[in-house]
Amino acid sequence: MVTIKGYEFPDELYYHRDHAWAKIQSDGKVRVGMNDFYQKTAGDTTYIDLPFEDDEVAQDETCGKIQSAKWIGKFVSPLSDEIIEVNEELEDDCTRINKSPYDKGWIMLMAPTNLDDELKHLYHGATLEPFITKEIEDADKKKQ
C-alpha cells in the first residue's frame, strides 16, 4: 500500500486519470472501482448510475454517473471491452464506495482483450505519486 498525503493506493492496482482503479485478477478479468482520492474528495456517495452488463466500452469512455453531496461526476472506464458484471449491491448502498473503495465498493468487472497496450495509459508504480500529488495540489487550490 502506498500512502500519498493521506490517500491510500494499493500497489497492485492501475489508476486512470479520472480516478478509477483497475485490478487484474488471476483469471485475466479486471475489477474496477473508484480510488481513495475520489471518495475522500467527493464526500459521501449518494447515487450511482451503474454501467450495463454486456455493454462494450472503450478506454476513457463515460459509462456511468456518480453523485455525492458535493457534485455529480462521470464514471469513466479505465479499459476497453465488455462489462461482464456490475456491483448491484451499490444500488442499495452506494456508500460502499466510500466505506470500502478497493473491496466492497467495486463498480464493474471487465474482460479486456487488449490489456497490455491499455495498461500503458494508466498510472502505476513510479508514475502514480507525481500524478496524485498534482491532483491533490489542484484540489487544494480549488478550496481556496
DRENMARBA-9019 format. One record per atom (N, C-alpha, C): residue in one letter; chain; x, y, z. Coordinates in pm, 1 decimal. Example, Ala and Ser with C-alpha at 12.3 -4.5 7.8 and 13.67 -1.06 7.14 Angstrom:
2
+------+-----+----------+----------+----------+
! type ! mol !     east !    north !       up !
+------+-----+----------+----------+----------+
!    A !   A !   1319.0 !   -569.0 !    780.0 !
!    A !   A !   1230.0 !   -450.0 !    780.0 !
!    A !   A !   1320.0 !   -330.0 !    780.0 !
!    S !   A !   1285.0 !   -225.0 !    708.0 !
!    S !   A !   1367.0 !   -106.0 !    714.0 !
!    S !   A !   1290.0 !      3.0 !    787.0 !
+------+-----+----------+----------+----------+
This chain:
144
+------+-----+----------+----------+----------+
! type ! mol !     east !    north !       up !
+------+-----+----------+----------+----------+
!    M !   A !     85.4 !   -118.2 !      0.0 !
!    M !   A !      0.0 !      0.0 !      0.0 !
!    M !   A !     89.1 !    123.5 !      0.0 !
!    V !   A !     58.3 !    215.4 !    -89.1 !
!    V !   A !    128.2 !    344.0 !    -93.9 !
!    V !   A !     32.8 !    448.9 !    -37.4 !
!    T !   A !     83.5 !    531.6 !     53.2 !
!    T !   A !      4.4 !    642.3 !    107.1 !
!    T !   A !     66.9 !    772.2 !     57.3 !
!    I !   A !    -15.6 !    853.5 !     -8.8 !
!    I !   A !     30.5 !    981.5 !    -63.0 !
!    I !   A !    -54.6 !   1090.7 !     -1.6 !
!    K !   A !      7.6 !   1168.7 !     86.9 !
!    K !   A !    -59.4 !   1280.4 !    154.5 !
!    K !   A !   -194.3 !   1239.7 !    214.2 !
!    G !   A !   -197.4 !   1122.6 !    278.7 !
!    G !   A !   -317.2 !   1076.5 !    347.8 !
!    G !   A !   -413.4 !    993.8 !    264.0 !
!    Y !   A !   -384.3 !    974.6 !    137.0 !
!    Y !   A !   -468.6 !    894.1 !     48.3 !
!    Y !   A !   -399.1 !    760.3 !     23.1 !
!    E !   A !   -476.0 !    651.1 !     28.1 !
!    E !   A !   -418.7 !    518.1 !     13.8 !
!    E !   A !   -439.7 !    461.2 !   -126.4 !
!    F !   A !   -334.9 !    395.4 !   -177.3 !
!    F !   A !   -336.6 !    336.9 !   -311.3 !
!    F !   A !   -267.4 !    200.7 !   -307.0 !
!    P !   A !   -343.9 !     91.3 !   -319.5 !
!    P !   A !   -279.7 !    -39.9 !   -324.0 !
!    P !   A !   -180.9 !    -50.2 !   -440.4 !
!    D !   A !    -65.4 !   -109.1 !   -412.8 !
!    D !   A !     42.8 !   -119.5 !   -511.0 !
!    D !   A !      4.3 !   -194.9 !   -638.1 !
!    E !   A !    -78.9 !   -297.7 !   -624.5 !
!    E !   A !   -106.3 !   -386.0 !   -738.4 !
!    E !   A !   -207.3 !   -328.9 !   -837.3 !
!    L !   A !   -268.2 !   -216.0 !   -804.8 !
!    L !   A !   -370.6 !   -158.7 !   -891.3 !
!    L !   A !   -311.5 !    -61.4 !   -992.7 !
!    Y !   A !   -388.1 !    -39.9 !  -1099.6 !
!    Y !   A !   -356.9 !     60.2 !  -1201.8 !
!    Y !   A !   -462.4 !    169.8 !  -1189.4 !
!    Y !   A !   -422.6 !    295.3 !  -1214.6 !
!    Y !   A !   -511.2 !    408.2 !  -1187.6 !
!    Y !   A !   -530.1 !    495.7 !  -1311.6 !
!    H !   A !   -655.1 !    529.5 !  -1338.0 !
!    H !   A !   -692.8 !    615.3 !  -1451.0 !
!    H !   A !   -690.7 !    761.4 !  -1406.7 !
!    R !   A !   -670.0 !    851.7 !  -1498.5 !
!    R !   A !   -664.6 !    995.0 !  -1465.4 !
!    R !   A !   -796.8 !   1048.7 !  -1409.4 !
!    D !   A !   -907.3 !    979.2 !  -1432.9 !
!    D !   A !  -1035.7 !   1019.0 !  -1375.2 !
!    D !   A !  -1065.8 !    941.5 !  -1247.5 !
!    H !   A !   -962.1 !    883.1 !  -1187.8 !
!    H !   A !   -963.9 !    822.3 !  -1054.8 !
!    H !   A !  -1032.8 !    687.4 !  -1042.7 !
!    A !   A !  -1050.9 !    618.7 !  -1154.3 !
!    A !   A !  -1092.1 !    478.8 !  -1146.9 !
!    A !   A !   -967.0 !    394.5 !  -1123.3 !
!    W !   A !   -983.6 !    281.5 !  -1059.4 !
!    W !   A !   -874.2 !    186.4 !  -1045.5 !
!    W !   A !   -908.8 !     58.0 !  -1119.5 !
!    A !   A !   -805.3 !    -17.9 !  -1154.4 !
!    A !   A !   -822.6 !   -145.4 !  -1224.8 !
!    A !   A !   -734.7 !   -249.6 !  -1156.6 !
!    K !   A !   -796.9 !   -361.3 !  -1118.9 !
!    K !   A !   -724.1 !   -471.2 !  -1055.0 !
!    K !   A !   -730.5 !   -593.1 !  -1145.8 !
!    I !   A !   -614.3 !   -639.0 !  -1189.7 !
!    I !   A !   -607.3 !   -756.7 !  -1275.4 !
!    I !   A !   -616.2 !   -880.7 !  -1186.3 !
!    Q !   A !   -716.0 !   -961.8 !  -1212.2 !
!    Q !   A !   -736.4 !  -1082.6 !  -1134.0 !
!    Q !   A !   -661.1 !  -1199.7 !  -1196.8 !
!    S !   A !   -645.7 !  -1306.4 !  -1121.9 !
!    S !   A !   -570.3 !  -1422.4 !  -1169.7 !
!    S !   A !   -634.1 !  -1488.2 !  -1292.0 !
!    D !   A !   -766.4 !  -1468.7 !  -1311.8 !
!    D !   A !   -834.5 !  -1526.9 !  -1427.1 !
!    D !   A !   -829.8 !  -1436.3 !  -1550.4 !
!    G !   A !   -758.5 !  -1321.8 !  -1540.8 !
!    G !   A !   -745.7 !  -1229.1 !  -1653.1 !
!    G !   A !   -854.0 !  -1124.0 !  -1659.9 !
!    K !   A !   -956.9 !  -1139.0 !  -1578.6 !
!    K !   A !  -1061.5 !  -1036.5 !  -1572.5 !
!    K !   A !  -1010.5 !   -920.4 !  -1489.0 !
!    V !   A !  -1076.3 !   -804.8 !  -1505.1 !
!    V !   A !  -1031.9 !   -685.1 !  -1434.9 !
!    V !   A !  -1148.5 !   -625.5 !  -1357.1 !
!    R !   A !  -1128.2 !   -609.5 !  -1227.0 !
!    R !   A !  -1227.0 !   -545.2 !  -1139.6 !
!    R !   A !  -1195.0 !   -396.1 !  -1137.0 !
!    V !   A !  -1299.0 !   -312.0 !  -1138.1 !
!    V !   A !  -1281.4 !   -167.4 !  -1150.0 !
!    V !   A !  -1362.9 !    -95.8 !  -1041.8 !
!    G !   A !  -1308.0 !     11.6 !   -988.3 !
!    G !   A !  -1377.8 !     94.4 !   -890.4 !
!    G !   A !  -1319.7 !    234.5 !   -889.9 !
!    M !   A !  -1352.7 !    310.7 !   -787.3 !
!    M !   A !  -1302.2 !    448.2 !   -772.3 !
!    M !   A !  -1201.3 !    451.7 !   -657.9 !
!    N !   A !  -1096.8 !    533.4 !   -672.8 !
!    N !   A !   -989.2 !    532.1 !   -574.4 !
!    N !   A !  -1019.3 !    615.9 !   -449.7 !
!    D !   A !   -929.1 !    607.1 !   -353.4 !
!    D !   A !   -944.0 !    674.1 !   -224.6 !
!    D !   A !   -946.2 !    826.3 !   -239.9 !
!    F !   A !   -868.0 !    880.2 !   -331.2 !
!    F !   A !   -869.1 !   1025.5 !   -353.6 !
!    F !   A !  -1008.2 !   1070.3 !   -397.0 !
!    Y !   A !  -1068.0 !    997.6 !   -490.3 !
!    Y !   A !  -1204.0 !   1031.6 !   -534.3 !
!    Y !   A !  -1300.3 !   1031.5 !   -416.6 !
!    Q !   A !  -1303.8 !    921.2 !   -343.3 !
!    Q !   A !  -1407.5 !    907.0 !   -241.8 !
!    Q !   A !  -1390.4 !   1008.1 !   -128.3 !
!    K !   A !  -1268.1 !   1042.7 !    -93.3 !
!    K !   A !  -1248.2 !   1142.0 !     12.6 !
!    K !   A !  -1276.2 !   1283.6 !    -37.9 !
!    T !   A !  -1240.7 !   1311.8 !   -161.5 !
!    T !   A !  -1262.3 !   1445.0 !   -218.2 !
!    T !   A !  -1409.9 !   1470.8 !   -246.6 !
!    A !   A !  -1478.6 !   1370.6 !   -300.4 !
!    A !   A !  -1619.5 !   1385.7 !   -338.0 !
!    A !   A !  -1711.9 !   1384.7 !   -216.7 !
!    G !   A !  -1670.8 !   1319.0 !   -111.3 !
!    G !   A !  -1758.9 !   1303.1 !      4.0 !
!    G !   A !  -1848.1 !   1181.7 !    -14.7 !
!    D !   A !  -1945.6 !   1168.7 !     72.8 !
!    D !   A !  -2032.2 !   1050.3 !     69.2 !
!    D !   A !  -2107.0 !   1038.3 !    -62.4 !
!    T !   A !  -2094.9 !    921.7 !   -122.7 !
!    T !   A !  -2166.1 !    893.2 !   -246.8 !
!    T !   A !  -2314.6 !    878.3 !   -214.9 !
!    T !   A !  -2398.9 !    949.3 !   -291.0 !
!    T !   A !  -2543.2 !    945.2 !   -266.3 !
!    T !   A !  -2619.6 !    871.0 !   -375.1 !
!    Y !   A !  -2558.0 !    853.3 !   -492.2 !
!    Y !   A !  -2626.3 !    785.8 !   -603.3 !
!    Y !   A !  -2523.1 !    740.1 !   -704.2 !
!    I !   A !  -2547.4 !    624.2 !   -764.2 !
!    I !   A !  -2462.7 !    578.1 !   -874.6 !
!    I !   A !  -2551.4 !    525.0 !   -986.1 !
!    D !   A !  -2521.1 !    566.6 !  -1106.9 !
!    D !   A !  -2585.4 !    515.4 !  -1227.5 !
!    D !   A !  -2485.7 !    415.3 !  -1285.9 !
!    L !   A !  -2508.8 !    287.9 !  -1256.5 !
!    L !   A !  -2414.5 !    183.5 !  -1297.4 !
!    L !   A !  -2414.6 !    162.3 !  -1447.9 !
!    P !   A !  -2300.7 !    120.1 !  -1502.4 !
!    P !   A !  -2299.7 !     78.9 !  -1643.1 !
!    P !   A !  -2382.4 !    -48.8 !  -1657.1 !
!    F !   A !  -2405.3 !    -91.5 !  -1779.6 !
!    F !   A !  -2485.8 !   -210.1 !  -1805.3 !
!    F !   A !  -2398.3 !   -330.6 !  -1835.1 !
!    E !   A !  -2434.8 !   -444.4 !  -1776.8 !
!    E !   A !  -2366.6 !   -568.7 !  -1809.6 !
!    E !   A !  -2382.9 !   -596.8 !  -1958.5 !
!    D !   A !  -2282.6 !   -655.7 !  -2016.8 !
!    D !   A !  -2275.7 !   -692.3 !  -2158.4 !
!    D !   A !  -2250.6 !   -574.2 !  -2250.8 !
!    D !   A !  -2242.4 !   -452.1 !  -2197.8 !
!    D !   A !  -2206.4 !   -337.3 !  -2281.3 !
!    D !   A !  -2058.4 !   -343.8 !  -2316.1 !
!    E !   A !  -2027.3 !   -293.2 !  -2433.4 !
!    E !   A !  -1888.5 !   -276.6 !  -2474.9 !
!    E !   A !  -1852.5 !   -130.6 !  -2449.0 !
!    V !   A !  -1738.6 !   -107.5 !  -2384.9 !
!    V !   A !  -1692.8 !     28.4 !  -2359.6 !
!    V !   A !  -1550.6 !     44.2 !  -2409.9 !
!    A !   A !  -1514.3 !    167.6 !  -2438.9 !
!    A !   A !  -1378.4 !    199.4 !  -2480.6 !
!    A !   A !  -1304.2 !    264.2 !  -2364.0 !
!    Q !   A !  -1174.1 !    248.8 !  -2362.9 !
!    Q !   A !  -1093.6 !    316.0 !  -2261.6 !
!    Q !   A !  -1121.5 !    465.3 !  -2268.6 !
!    D !   A !  -1138.9 !    528.7 !  -2155.2 !
!    D !   A !  -1167.2 !    672.2 !  -2140.6 !
!    D !   A !  -1312.5 !    708.8 !  -2169.5 !
!    E !   A !  -1398.7 !    611.1 !  -2194.8 !
!    E !   A !  -1540.0 !    638.6 !  -2224.6 !
!    E !   A !  -1620.8 !    647.9 !  -2095.3 !
!    T !   A !  -1709.3 !    746.9 !  -2089.6 !
!    T !   A !  -1801.4 !    757.6 !  -1976.6 !
!    T !   A !  -1903.6 !    645.7 !  -1987.7 !
!    C !   A !  -1919.1 !    570.3 !  -1878.7 !
!    C !   A !  -2012.5 !    457.8 !  -1882.2 !
!    C !   A !  -2105.8 !    456.5 !  -1761.8 !
!    G !   A !  -2104.4 !    563.3 !  -1682.6 !
!    G !   A !  -2193.0 !    574.7 !  -1567.4 !
!    G !   A !  -2177.7 !    711.4 !  -1503.7 !
!    K !   A !  -2256.7 !    734.7 !  -1398.5 !
!    K !   A !  -2250.1 !    861.9 !  -1324.8 !
!    K !   A !  -2244.1 !    832.2 !  -1176.5 !
!    I !   A !  -2175.0 !    918.4 !  -1106.0 !
!    I !   A !  -2165.5 !    907.0 !   -960.9 !
!    I !   A !  -2201.0 !   1043.1 !   -902.8 !
!    Q !   A !  -2285.9 !   1041.0 !   -801.3 !
!    Q !   A !  -2327.1 !   1165.8 !   -737.4 !
!    Q !   A !  -2291.0 !   1158.6 !   -589.7 !
!    S !   A !  -2242.3 !   1271.1 !   -539.2 !
!    S !   A !  -2214.6 !   1281.8 !   -396.0 !
!    S !   A !  -2282.7 !   1408.3 !   -345.3 !
!    A !   A !  -2266.7 !   1433.1 !   -218.8 !
!    A !   A !  -2323.8 !   1554.2 !   -160.4 !
!    A !   A !  -2261.5 !   1680.1 !   -221.0 !
!    K !   A !  -2140.0 !   1666.9 !   -275.8 !
!    K !   A !  -2067.3 !   1782.0 !   -329.4 !
!    K !   A !  -2083.9 !   1802.6 !   -479.3 !
!    W !   A !  -2104.3 !   1694.1 !   -557.8 !
!    W !   A !  -2107.0 !   1709.2 !   -702.7 !
!    W !   A !  -2162.8 !   1586.1 !   -771.9 !
!    I !   A !  -2185.2 !   1601.8 !   -901.5 !
!    I !   A !  -2222.5 !   1491.2 !   -988.8 !
!    I !   A !  -2108.0 !   1474.1 !  -1087.9 !
!    G !   A !  -2058.4 !   1352.6 !  -1099.9 !
!    G !   A !  -1945.5 !   1329.4 !  -1188.3 !
!    G !   A !  -1966.6 !   1209.0 !  -1276.3 !
!    K !   A !  -1875.5 !   1193.2 !  -1368.2 !
!    K !   A !  -1882.9 !   1081.7 !  -1461.7 !
!    K !   A !  -1797.2 !    966.4 !  -1410.7 !
!    F !   A !  -1841.0 !    846.1 !  -1443.1 !
!    F !   A !  -1760.7 !    727.5 !  -1418.3 !
!    F !   A !  -1702.6 !    686.8 !  -1552.3 !
!    V !   A !  -1570.7 !    690.8 !  -1562.8 !
!    V !   A !  -1500.8 !    667.1 !  -1688.1 !
!    V !   A !  -1429.6 !    531.9 !  -1681.0 !
!    S !   A !  -1445.9 !    453.7 !  -1784.9 !
!    S !   A !  -1383.5 !    321.8 !  -1789.0 !
!    S !   A !  -1232.8 !    335.3 !  -1810.0 !
!    P !   A !  -1154.5 !    270.2 !  -1725.2 !
!    P !   A !  -1009.0 !    276.4 !  -1743.5 !
!    P !   A !   -957.4 !    185.9 !  -1855.3 !
!    L !   A !  -1042.4 !     92.7 !  -1901.0 !
!    L !   A !  -1002.4 !     -2.9 !  -2004.0 !
!    L !   A !  -1115.7 !    -23.9 !  -2103.8 !
!    S !   A !  -1084.3 !    -88.7 !  -2213.6 !
!    S !   A !  -1183.6 !   -118.7 !  -2316.7 !
!    S !   A !  -1228.9 !   -262.9 !  -2307.7 !
!    D !   A !  -1346.8 !   -287.7 !  -2355.8 !
!    D !   A !  -1404.0 !   -419.4 !  -2381.6 !
!    D !   A !  -1535.0 !   -439.7 !  -2308.0 !
!    E !   A !  -1571.4 !   -564.8 !  -2284.7 !
!    E !   A !  -1704.0 !   -598.1 !  -2234.3 !
!    E !   A !  -1713.2 !   -588.9 !  -2082.0 !
!    I !   A !  -1823.9 !   -530.3 !  -2035.3 !
!    I !   A !  -1855.8 !   -530.0 !  -1892.9 !
!    I !   A !  -1931.2 !   -660.0 !  -1866.6 !
!    I !   A !  -1874.2 !   -746.9 !  -1785.7 !
!    I !   A !  -1937.8 !   -876.7 !  -1764.7 !
!    I !   A !  -2018.3 !   -883.7 !  -1634.7 !
!    E !   A !  -1995.2 !   -787.2 !  -1545.3 !
!    E !   A !  -2070.9 !   -785.0 !  -1420.1 !
!    E !   A !  -2063.5 !   -645.7 !  -1360.5 !
!    V !   A !  -2170.0 !   -603.7 !  -1293.5 !
!    V !   A !  -2168.8 !   -479.2 !  -1216.9 !
!    V !   A !  -2202.8 !   -512.6 !  -1072.2 !
!    N !   A !  -2159.5 !   -427.8 !   -982.5 !
!    N !   A !  -2183.4 !   -448.4 !   -839.7 !
!    N !   A !  -2322.5 !   -395.1 !   -804.4 !
!    E !   A !  -2421.3 !   -479.4 !   -817.8 !
!    E !   A !  -2560.0 !   -438.9 !   -794.0 !
!    E !   A !  -2585.7 !   -400.7 !   -648.1 !
!    E !   A !  -2499.1 !   -442.4 !   -557.8 !
!    E !   A !  -2514.5 !   -404.8 !   -417.0 !
!    E !   A !  -2500.0 !   -253.7 !   -397.8 !
!    L !   A !  -2434.9 !   -186.7 !   -492.2 !
!    L !   A !  -2420.9 !    -41.4 !   -483.3 !
!    L !   A !  -2555.1 !     29.9 !   -500.6 !
!    E !   A !  -2649.1 !    -33.9 !   -569.1 !
!    E !   A !  -2781.4 !     26.2 !   -586.1 !
!    E !   A !  -2853.6 !     40.0 !   -452.7 !
!    D !   A !  -2827.5 !    -51.3 !   -359.9 !
!    D !   A !  -2887.4 !    -45.2 !   -226.7 !
!    D !   A !  -2803.9 !     37.5 !   -129.5 !
!    D !   A !  -2673.5 !     40.1 !   -149.0 !
!    D !   A !  -2584.5 !    113.2 !    -58.6 !
!    D !   A !  -2462.2 !    162.0 !   -135.1 !
!    C !   A !  -2477.2 !    277.2 !   -200.4 !
!    C !   A !  -2365.5 !    329.6 !   -280.3 !
!    C !   A !  -2253.6 !    386.2 !   -193.5 !
!    T !   A !  -2276.5 !    400.1 !    -62.7 !
!    T !   A !  -2168.9 !    447.3 !     24.8 !
!    T !   A !  -2061.1 !    340.5 !     43.4 !
!    R !   A !  -2082.3 !    220.3 !    -10.2 !
!    R !   A !  -1976.5 !    118.4 !    -10.3 !
!    R !   A !  -1852.2 !    173.0 !    -80.2 !
!    I !   A !  -1873.1 !    262.4 !   -177.6 !
!    I !   A !  -1759.9 !    324.0 !   -248.4 !
!    I !   A !  -1673.9 !    401.1 !   -148.8 !
!    N !   A !  -1737.0 !    466.1 !    -51.1 !
!    N !   A !  -1663.7 !    540.6 !     49.9 !
!    N !   A !  -1608.5 !    450.1 !    160.3 !
!    K !   A !  -1689.3 !    355.2 !    202.7 !
!    K !   A !  -1650.0 !    268.8 !    314.5 !
!    K !   A !  -1540.6 !    170.2 !    276.6 !
!    S !   A !  -1543.3 !    123.1 !    152.3 !
!    S !   A !  -1452.5 !     16.4 !    110.3 !
!    S !   A !  -1420.0 !     31.5 !    -38.4 !
!    P !   A !  -1349.4 !    140.3 !    -77.0 !
!    P !   A !  -1330.4 !    169.0 !   -219.6 !
!    P !   A !  -1257.0 !     59.9 !   -297.5 !
!    Y !   A !  -1170.9 !    -16.4 !   -230.5 !
!    Y !   A !  -1092.6 !   -116.6 !   -301.8 !
!    Y !   A !  -1143.5 !   -259.3 !   -281.8 !
!    D !   A !  -1254.6 !   -275.3 !   -212.5 !
!    D !   A !  -1306.1 !   -408.6 !   -186.7 !
!    D !   A !  -1455.4 !   -414.1 !   -218.5 !
!    K !   A !  -1540.2 !   -388.8 !   -122.3 !
!    K !   A !  -1684.9 !   -399.7 !   -142.4 !
!    K !   A !  -1742.1 !   -287.6 !   -228.3 !
!    G !   A !  -1665.6 !   -181.2 !   -250.1 !
!    G !   A !  -1712.6 !    -68.3 !   -329.5 !
!    G !   A !  -1676.5 !    -75.2 !   -476.8 !
!    W !   A !  -1633.5 !   -192.3 !   -524.6 !
!    W !   A !  -1602.2 !   -206.4 !   -667.3 !
!    W !   A !  -1727.0 !   -176.8 !   -750.4 !
!    I !   A !  -1708.6 !   -137.9 !   -876.1 !
!    I !   A !  -1820.8 !    -97.6 !   -961.4 !
!    I !   A !  -1849.5 !   -198.3 !  -1072.1 !
!    M !   A !  -1746.0 !   -243.7 !  -1141.6 !
!    M !   A !  -1771.9 !   -336.8 !  -1252.6 !
!    M !   A !  -1655.9 !   -433.3 !  -1270.6 !
!    L !   A !  -1687.3 !   -542.0 !  -1341.2 !
!    L !   A !  -1589.3 !   -643.3 !  -1377.4 !
!    L !   A !  -1585.5 !   -650.1 !  -1529.2 !
!    M !   A !  -1464.4 !   -649.7 !  -1583.9 !
!    M !   A !  -1447.4 !   -647.2 !  -1728.7 !
!    M !   A !  -1367.4 !   -767.5 !  -1776.6 !
!    A !   A !  -1378.7 !   -795.4 !  -1905.6 !
!    A !   A !  -1299.1 !   -899.1 !  -1970.8 !
!    A !   A !  -1222.5 !   -835.4 !  -2086.0 !
!    P !   A !  -1116.7 !   -759.8 !  -2054.9 !
!    P !   A !  -1044.1 !   -689.6 !  -2161.3 !
!    P !   A !   -962.2 !   -783.4 !  -2248.3 !
!    T !   A !   -948.5 !   -745.6 !  -2375.2 !
!    T !   A !   -870.2 !   -827.3 !  -2468.6 !
!    T !   A !   -741.4 !   -758.7 !  -2512.4 !
!    N !   A !   -727.4 !   -629.8 !  -2484.7 !
!    N !   A !   -609.2 !   -554.5 !  -2526.3 !
!    N !   A !   -539.7 !   -495.8 !  -2403.0 !
!    L !   A !   -532.5 !   -575.4 !  -2298.8 !
!    L !   A !   -489.4 !   -528.1 !  -2168.0 !
!    L !   A !   -348.3 !   -469.0 !  -2167.4 !
!    D !   A !   -251.8 !   -538.3 !  -2224.0 !
!    D !   A !   -113.0 !   -490.9 !  -2217.5 !
!    D !   A !    -96.2 !   -351.6 !  -2277.4 !
!    D !   A !   -158.1 !   -325.5 !  -2391.5 !
!    D !   A !   -147.1 !   -194.0 !  -2454.5 !
!    D !   A !   -217.6 !    -85.9 !  -2372.4 !
!    E !   A !   -332.9 !   -117.8 !  -2318.6 !
!    E !   A !   -410.5 !    -16.7 !  -2245.7 !
!    E !   A !   -352.8 !     14.6 !  -2108.1 !
!    L !   A !   -287.8 !    -81.6 !  -2045.0 !
!    L !   A !   -226.7 !    -55.1 !  -1914.9 !
!    L !   A !   -118.6 !     52.0 !  -1924.4 !
!    K !   A !    -58.8 !     66.7 !  -2040.9 !
!    K !   A !     44.8 !    168.8 !  -2061.1 !
!    K !   A !     -9.1 !    310.2 !  -2041.5 !
!    H !   A !   -141.2 !    326.9 !  -2051.8 !
!    H !   A !   -203.3 !    459.0 !  -2038.9 !
!    H !   A !   -252.7 !    486.7 !  -1897.3 !
!    L !   A !   -228.5 !    394.6 !  -1805.1 !
!    L !   A !   -272.7 !    410.2 !  -1666.7 !
!    L !   A !   -152.1 !    435.8 !  -1576.4 !
!    Y !   A !   -178.8 !    493.8 !  -1459.3 !
!    Y !   A !    -72.7 !    521.8 !  -1362.8 !
!    Y !   A !    -50.2 !    400.3 !  -1274.7 !
!    H !   A !     78.4 !    371.0 !  -1250.9 !
!    H !   A !    114.8 !    253.7 !  -1171.2 !
!    H !   A !    259.8 !    271.4 !  -1129.1 !
!    G !   A !    293.4 !    224.2 !  -1011.7 !
!    G !   A !    432.8 !    230.9 !   -967.3 !
!    G !   A !    483.2 !    373.7 !   -958.6 !
!    A !   A !    596.8 !    400.2 !  -1020.4 !
!    A !   A !    663.8 !    530.6 !  -1010.6 !
!    A !   A !    583.8 !    645.1 !  -1072.9 !
!    T !   A !    490.8 !    616.2 !  -1163.4 !
!    T !   A !    415.0 !    724.2 !  -1227.2 !
!    T !   A !    297.7 !    772.5 !  -1141.2 !
!    L !   A !    260.1 !    694.0 !  -1039.6 !
!    L !   A !    142.3 !    727.8 !   -960.4 !
!    L !   A !    161.9 !    850.1 !   -871.2 !
!    E !   A !    270.0 !    854.1 !   -795.3 !
!    E !   A !    286.9 !    961.4 !   -696.7 !
!    E !   A !    288.5 !   1101.6 !   -758.0 !
!    P !   A !    363.4 !   1127.7 !   -866.5 !
!    P !   A !    359.2 !   1262.8 !   -924.7 !
!    P !   A !    218.1 !   1302.1 !   -970.9 !
!    F !   A !    144.6 !   1207.2 !  -1028.3 !
!    F !   A !      7.8 !   1234.6 !  -1073.5 !
!    F !   A !    -82.4 !   1269.4 !   -955.6 !
!    I !   A !    -82.1 !   1187.7 !   -852.3 !
!    I !   A !   -170.4 !   1210.7 !   -737.8 !
!    I !   A !   -131.0 !   1337.9 !   -663.2 !
!    T !   A !     -2.6 !   1362.7 !   -648.6 !
!    T !   A !     42.3 !   1484.5 !   -581.7 !
!    T !   A !    -10.9 !   1607.8 !   -653.4 !
!    K !   A !     -6.8 !   1608.5 !   -785.5 !
!    K !   A !    -60.9 !   1721.4 !   -862.2 !
!    K !   A !   -212.2 !   1731.8 !   -846.1 !
!    E !   A !   -282.0 !   1619.1 !   -846.3 !
!    E !   A !   -427.1 !   1619.9 !   -826.8 !
!    E !   A !   -462.9 !   1678.1 !   -690.0 !
!    I !   A !   -386.4 !   1642.7 !   -587.2 !
!    I !   A !   -410.7 !   1695.0 !   -452.6 !
!    I !   A !   -385.9 !   1845.3 !   -449.3 !
!    E !   A !   -276.6 !   1889.4 !   -509.6 !
!    E !   A !   -245.4 !   2032.8 !   -514.7 !
!    E !   A !   -355.3 !   2109.2 !   -588.4 !
!    D !   A !   -402.3 !   2056.0 !   -700.9 !
!    D !   A !   -509.9 !   2121.5 !   -776.7 !
!    D !   A !   -638.6 !   2128.0 !   -695.2 !
!    A !   A !   -670.0 !   2021.6 !   -622.5 !
!    A !   A !   -791.1 !   2019.6 !   -538.8 !
!    A !   A !   -779.5 !   2120.7 !   -426.0 !
!    D !   A !   -659.2 !   2133.6 !   -367.7 !
!    D !   A !   -637.3 !   2229.6 !   -259.8 !
!    D !   A !   -653.3 !   2373.7 !   -310.2 !
!    K !   A !   -606.8 !   2400.6 !   -431.8 !
!    K !   A !   -621.2 !   2534.5 !   -490.4 !
!    K !   A !   -768.0 !   2570.7 !   -510.8 !
!    K !   A !   -849.2 !   2472.9 !   -550.6 !
!    K !   A !   -992.2 !   2498.6 !   -571.4 !
!    K !   A !  -1064.3 !   2531.8 !   -441.7 !
!    K !   A !  -1012.6 !   2480.6 !   -331.0 !
!    K !   A !  -1074.2 !   2506.6 !   -199.8 !
!    K !   A !  -1049.9 !   2650.1 !   -155.0 !
!    Q !   A !   -941.0 !   2709.0 !   -202.7 !
!    Q !   A !   -901.7 !   2843.0 !   -155.9 !
!    Q !   A !   -984.6 !   2952.3 !   -219.8 !
+------+-----+----------+----------+----------+
